[in-house]
Amino acid sequence: MYEMTGDTRSMKKIDPGLSAGDIIAFIFVLLGGVFAAVSIAIALNLDKMDVRTSGGAEPEMLPMIFALIGVPFLAIGICFAAHSLWRRKVIRHVVEEGCSVMANVVAVSPNFTVTVNGRHPYVMECHYIDPLTGSLHVFYSRNLFYCPSEFIGRQVKVYVGRDDLKHYYVDVPDTAVF
């Protein structure tokens, strides 16, 4: 049905790009880990600490407060990191085990849902018409931080799953990367 990608071990390295989820995962795991570590350190050294309270404050609550802040941050960061790893695994699987099709780049548009340094990245929209069914499949590239409008009207390689076109990776040409 689709062109086989062949021996992918000799292919160039596929770069899924750094996503906002990757950055959020790093920040949340870092913050959550620090707060959780401080909570554990305080809990282990609470009996050695000279804590004078005034006004009825309980020093035993301090580790719990740090834990209540740190553990949710850590959990959210781990969830974002797990999703990012899953996304990279799917891309790697599609490239290594899937098939490739040549899709036409029909549009380049800014991704207004993402802003980095006051600028929006661009996304290439690629169309592929399945020769067997005649159905149109639309693929979008990863966020690109340059305007790839020079590729409108040209074809790019899109790696797709063997039986499922929902999992794909648009191979942005190296000549476009600065």
C-alpha positions in Angstrom: 0.0 0.0 0.0 2.8 2.5 0.9 6.5 2.7 0.0 8.6 0.8 2.5 11.3 3.0 4.2 13.9 0.2 3.8 17.0 0.1 6.0 16.4 3.0 8.4 19.6 2.5 10.4 21.5 4.4 7.7 19.0 7.2 7.7 19.7 10.6 9.2 18.7 11.2 12.8 15.1 12.1 13.2 14.5 15.2 15.4 11.1 15.4 16.9 12.0 18.9 18.2 11.7 20.4 21.7 8.1 20.9 22.6 6.4 23.1 25.3 5.6 19.8 27.1 9.3 19.0 27.4 10.0 22.4 28.9 7.1 22.1 31.3 8.2 18.6 32.3 11.7 19.8 33.1 10.5 22.8 35.2 7.9 20.8 37.1 10.2 17.9 37.8 12.9 20.2 39.0 10.6 22.3 41.2 8.7 19.2 42.5 12.0 17.4 43.2 13.5 20.3 45.1 10.4 20.7 47.3 10.0 17.0 47.9 13.8 16.8 48.8 13.4 19.7 51.2 10.4 18.1 52.7 12.3 14.8 53.3 15.4 16.6 54.6 13.3 18.6 57.1 11.3 15.5 58.2 14.6 13.6 58.8 16.2 16.4 60.7 13.2 17.8 62.6 14.2 16.4 65.9 17.7 18.1 65.5 16.3 21.5 64.6 15.8 24.1 67.2 12.4 25.4 66.3 10.8 28.0 68.5 7.2 28.6 67.8 5.0 31.4 68.8 1.4 31.6 68.2 0.6 27.9 68.1 2.5 27.0 64.9 3.3 23.3 64.6 6.9 22.6 63.3 5.8 19.1 62.4 3.6 20.7 59.6 6.6 22.1 57.8 7.6 18.9 55.9 3.9 18.3 55.1 3.6 21.7 53.6 6.7 21.2 51.4 5.4 17.8 50.4 2.0 19.1 49.5 3.6 21.6 47.1 6.4 19.3 45.8 4.6 16.0 45.1 1.9 17.5 42.8 4.5 19.4 40.8 6.6 16.3 40.6 3.7 14.2 39.5 2.6 16.7 36.8 6.2 16.9 35.6 6.5 13.1 35.4 3.3 12.9 33.4 4.5 15.5 30.9 7.9 13.7 30.6 6.2 10.3 30.1 4.0 11.8 27.3 7.1 13.3 25.7 8.9 10.0 25.8 5.9 8.2 24.4 5.7 10.7 21.6 9.4 10.2 20.7 8.9 6.4 20.8 6.0 6.6 18.4 8.0 8.8 16.0 11.0 6.5 16.2 8.7 3.4 15.6 7.0 5.1 12.6 10.3 6.0 11.0 12.0 2.6 11.7 9.0 0.2 11.2 6.5 2.2 9.1 6.2 3.3 5.5 6.8 6.6 3.8 4.7 8.6 1.4 5.5 11.7 -0.5 3.0 14.5 0.4 2.6 17.9 -1.2 3.3 21.0 1.0 0.1 23.1 0.4 0.4 25.7 3.2 2.6 27.2 5.8 1.0 29.0 8.7 1.9 30.3 12.1 1.0 28.3 15.1 -0.8 30.9 17.2 -1.1 28.5 20.2 2.6 28.8 20.8 4.6 31.9 21.4 8.4 31.9 22.0 10.1 35.3 22.5 7.0 37.1 21.1 7.1 35.0 17.9 4.9 32.2 16.6 6.5 29.1 15.1 5.4 27.9 11.6 3.8 24.7 10.7 3.8 23.1 7.2 0.5 21.5 6.1 1.0 18.6 3.8 -1.6 16.7 1.7 -1.4 13.1 0.6 -4.1 11.4 -1.6 -4.2 7.7 -1.1 -4.0 6.2 -4.6 -6.1 3.1 -3.6 -9.0 4.8 -1.8 -8.7 8.4 -3.2 -9.0 9.8 0.4 -7.2 12.9 1.4 -4.8 12.7 4.4 -3.6 15.9 6.0 -0.3 16.0 7.9 1.3 18.8 9.9 5.0 19.3 10.6 6.5 20.0 14.0 6.8 23.6 15.0 9.5 25.3 12.9 11.1 28.5 14.0 11.7 29.9 10.5 9.4 30.4 7.6 9.5 27.4 5.4 7.3 29.0 2.7 9.9 28.0 0.0 8.6 24.5 0.3 5.0 25.3 -0.8 4.3 23.3 -3.9 7.1 20.8 -3.2 6.9 17.3 -1.9 8.3 16.1 1.5 8.6 12.6 2.9 6.1 11.7 5.6 6.6 8.6 7.6 3.4 6.8 8.5 2.4 3.8 10.5 1.8 0.7 8.4 -1.8 0.4 9.2 -2.6 3.7 10.9 -2.0 7.1 9.3 -2.8 8.8 12.6 0.8 8.2 13.7 3.1 10.1 11.4 6.2 12.2 11.2 6.8 14.9 8.6 10.5 14.9 7.6 11.3 18.5 7.2 14.2 18.8 4.6 17.7 19.6 6.0 18.1 22.5 3.6 15.5 24.4 5.6 17.2 24.1 8.9 19.5 27.0 9.7 
